[in-house]
Amino acid sequence: MKDYLGAHMSIAGGLHNAPERGAKAGCGVIQVFTQNSNQWRGKMPSDSDVALFREKWEESGLHEIISHDIYLINLAAAPGDVRTKSLASFREEMERCARLGITKIVMHPGSHLGEGEETGIRRICEAFDELLATTPDYTGKILLETTAGQGSNLGHTFEHLRAIIDGTSHPHRLAVCYDTCHTFAAGYDITTQEGYEQTFATFDRIIGIDRLQCFHMNDSRKGLNCRVDRHEHIGRGAMGINGFRFLMNDSRFTSIPKILETPKGDNDEMDEVNLKTLRDLMKPGAA
């Protein structure tokens, strides 16, 4: 039986290649971009594309495939070209995922670009209200990713995420992806037992632990509260190994997807190295 560990997989050569790549690397779950991540618009998969993707997913035995939206999108942007493109691109993402059978889209909440957190959060909420009302085919969830807080990025406090959830007309459609690197860089320390317990008690109090529906498993090249987003291999960065040990043995999170976004090596062999590192942390009977 496969566990819920995995990695972000390339879609080079077609979306249908990602499930097999994930299975070969030993993944039980994977994350993908459903389009070229450097372009605003992507193509909608044809009926044959969808059938092939679903067939390969079934053959792979993966529990789940999660999408990550493209980094160009900024739903906190002011009215204008970037906001218009962001709304169109995210709507496309929802429509593609609906066709592919993907029910979780991870996204970075957005950047207020100097106009203030309150204004940025309000614009994100307005965007979700429009997107969820006008894209009925997508019935899954949108996962707000915790961020490192670089520049004017929103989402580096649990309070930001709660405000976005509460500010929409569709709070039941929003959940959270907890990125270990980002959240450490934002000042939440899970590297000691006390810090780990305190962090997730705070998360539960502010957001609700039931909304935590995905992890990005990344060490950090920079230190606690640095507000810099730089991923490192598991146990080789400023976080070290203990926080990952706590996560891997927390029964609340056994069936929550845990996705690597660590640096890729030649032929992605580092995914297998990092997956082994995480699995070796599990105590017998923990999974």
Residue pairs with C-beta under 8 A, 6 or more apart in sequence:
2 27
2 28
2 61
2 62
2 63
3 28
3 279
3 287
4 28
4 29
4 63
4 64
4 254
4 255
4 256
4 257
4 258
5 27
5 28
5 29
5 217
5 258
5 260
5 275
5 278
5 279
6 22
6 25
6 27
6 28
6 29
6 30
6 31
6 62
6 257
6 258
6 259
6 260
6 275
7 22
7 25
7 27
7 30
7 31
7 259
7 260
7 261
7 262
7 268
7 271
7 274
7 275
8 30
8 31
8 32
8 68
8 259
8 260
8 261
9 18
9 19
9 21
9 22
9 25
9 27
9 30
9 31
9 32
10 17
10 18
10 21
10 268
11 17
11 18
11 32
11 33
11 34
14 49
14 52
15 32
15 34
15 45
15 49
15 53
15 100
16 49
16 52
16 53
16 55
16 56
17 56
18 30
18 32
18 56
18 65
19 30
19 53
19 56
19 57
19 59
19 60
19 62
19 65
20 56
20 59
20 60
21 30
21 268
22 29
22 30
22 60
22 62
23 60
23 61
23 62
25 268
25 271
25 272
25 275
26 272
26 275
27 62
27 271
27 275
28 62
28 63
29 62
29 63
29 64
29 65
29 66
29 257
29 258
29 259
30 62
30 65
30 66
30 259
31 65
31 66
31 67
31 68
31 106
31 257
31 259
31 261
32 65
32 66
32 67
32 68
33 67
33 68
33 70
34 42
34 45
34 67
34 93
34 96
34 97
34 100
34 102
35 41
35 42
35 43
35 70
35 92
35 93
35 96
36 42
36 70
37 70
37 71
38 70
38 72
39 70
39 72
40 70
40 72
40 85
40 88
40 89
41 88
41 89
41 92
42 70
42 89
42 92
42 93
42 96
44 92
44 95
44 96
44 99
45 53
45 96
45 99
45 100
50 99
50 100
53 100
54 100
54 101
57 65
57 101
63 257
64 104
64 257
65 100
65 102
66 102
66 104
66 105
66 106
66 143
66 214
66 257
66 259
67 93
67 96
67 97
67 102
67 104
67 105
67 106
68 105
68 106
68 107
69 89
69 90
69 93
69 105
69 106
69 107
69 108
70 89
70 93
71 108
72 85
72 86
72 89
73 86
73 89
73 90
73 107
73 108
73 110
74 82
74 83
74 86
74 110
74 111
74 113
75 83
75 86
75 87
75 90
75 107
75 109
75 110
75 123
75 124
75 127
75 128
76 109
76 110
76 111
76 112
76 113
76 119
76 120
76 121
76 123
76 124
76 154
77 83
77 86
77 110
77 111
77 113
77 123
78 113
78 115
78 123
83 123
83 127
86 127
87 127
87 130
87 131
90 107
90 127
90 131
91 131
91 134
91 135
93 105
94 105
94 131
94 135
94 137
94 138
95 135
95 137
95 138
96 102
97 103
97 105
97 138
97 140
98 135
98 137
98 138
98 139
98 140
99 137
102 140
103 139
103 140
103 141
104 140
104 141
104 143
104 175
104 213
104 214
104 257
105 140
105 141
105 142
105 143
106 143
106 145
106 177
106 214
106 216
107 142
107 143
107 144
107 145
108 145
108 147
108 153
108 155
109 121
109 124
109 144
109 145
109 147
109 153
109 154
109 155
109 160
109 161
109 164
110 120
110 123
110 124
110 153
110 154
110 155
111 120
111 151
111 152
111 153
111 154
112 119
112 120
112 121
112 123
112 152
112 154
113 120
113 152
114 152
117 154
117 160
120 152
120 154
121 154
121 160
121 163
121 164
121 167
122 167
124 154
124 164
124 167
125 164
125 167
125 168
128 142
128 164
128 168
128 170
128 173
128 174
129 168
129 169
129 170
132 142
132 168
132 169
132 170
132 173
133 169
141 173
141 174
141 175
141 213
142 173
142 174
142 175
143 174
143 175
143 176
143 177
143 213
143 214
144 155
144 161
144 164
144 165
144 174
144 175
144 176
144 177
145 155
145 176
145 177
145 179
145 182
145 216
146 155
146 156
146 158
146 161
146 176
146 177
146 178
146 179
146 182
146 183
146 186
147 153
147 154
147 155
147 156
147 179
147 182
147 186
147 229
148 156
148 181
148 182
148 185
148 186
148 226
148 227
148 228
148 229
149 155
149 156
149 157
149 185
149 186
149 227
150 227
150 228
150 229
154 160
154 164
155 161
155 164
156 182
156 186
156 187
156 227
157 186
158 202
158 203
158 206
158 207
159 206
161 176
161 206
161 207
162 206
162 207
164 174
165 171
165 174
165 207
165 211
168 174
174 211
175 211
175 212
175 213
175 214
176 207
176 211
176 212
176 213
176 214
177 213
177 214
177 215
177 216
178 203
178 212
178 214
178 215
178 216
179 215
179 216
179 218
179 261
180 190
180 215
180 216
180 217
180 218
180 219
180 220
180 239
180 243
180 244
180 247
181 216
181 218
181 219
181 220
181 229
181 230
181 231
181 232
181 237
181 239
182 216
182 218
182 229
183 190
183 199
184 190
184 191
184 220
184 224
184 238
184 239
184 243
185 220
185 222
185 224
185 225
185 226
185 227
185 228
185 229
185 230
186 225
186 227
187 224
187 225
188 195
188 199
188 202
189 195
189 199
189 224
190 196
190 199
190 200
190 239
190 243
190 246
190 247
191 224
191 239
191 240
191 242
191 243
192 242
193 246
196 243
196 246
200 209
200 250
203 209
203 212
209 252
212 253
212 256
213 256
213 257
214 256
214 257
214 258
214 259
215 247
215 253
215 256
215 257
215 258
215 259
216 259
216 260
216 261
217 234
217 244
217 247
217 258
217 259
217 260
217 261
217 262
217 274
217 278
218 231
218 232
218 234
218 260
218 261
218 262
219 231
219 232
219 233
219 234
219 235
219 236
219 237
219 238
219 239
219 240
219 244
219 262
220 226
220 230
220 231
220 232
220 237
220 238
220 239
221 228
221 230
221 231
221 232
221 237
221 238
222 228
222 230
222 238
223 238
224 238
226 238
231 261
231 262
231 263
232 238
232 262
232 263
233 262
233 263
233 270
233 273
233 274
233 277
234 241
234 244
234 260
234 262
234 274
234 277
234 278
235 241
235 244
235 277
241 277
241 281
244 277
244 278
244 281
245 281
247 253
247 258
248 278
248 279
248 281
248 282
248 286
249 281
249 282
249 283
249 286
251 286
254 286
254 287
258 278
260 271
260 274
260 275
262 270
262 271
262 274
263 270
264 270
264 271
265 273
